[in-house]
Amino acid sequence: MRLTTKGRLAVVAMIDVALHHKTGPIALAIVSRRQRISLSYLEQMFADLRRHGLVASTRGPGGGYTLARDSKDITVADILFAVDGPLAEARRAEGAAPRATGEAQRCTTPELWDSLSRNVVEFLDSVSLRKLADDQVAAGVQLQGDTVKRAEPLRRPVKPTRPNAPNSVFELGKFSLA
């Protein structure tokens, strides 16, 4: 399994959504501002997360993303596989057989790397999103009530005042040279 920056940032963004889930759908613009992650990068990641059933999207005003499952049912491994894919299995299949006859004599340790990869996946599969969110709260992370600024509704319309001026050329003629 590869641990990439994209995977790390996806975990950070998912923790943010889990921490603020009580406020309703979270706009990616808010997550982008709070976590300092590019909005377009977040959009790509959340498309993958939605495709894998980890988040659900809501359209329209007040829309955004929510967790599709309870945070205790989402693991770090789920998030990483959603955004990075299970690359370890593909690489293992590519490097399984030696390419040239000279490489047949070379000492390889595929069992060691397979075992390490399995242990990493098992560990990441044991860490839930809820545990990470709870750890953030215990560490003193302040939950922000940050919302997208929406246009304020118009207040009472202002009535235009009627000007005290002639409204036609004829009226203007009555006022001149009198």
Beta strands, then each sheet from edge to edge (+ up, - down):
strand 1: 55-58
strand 2: 64-67
sheet 1: 1+ 2-
end
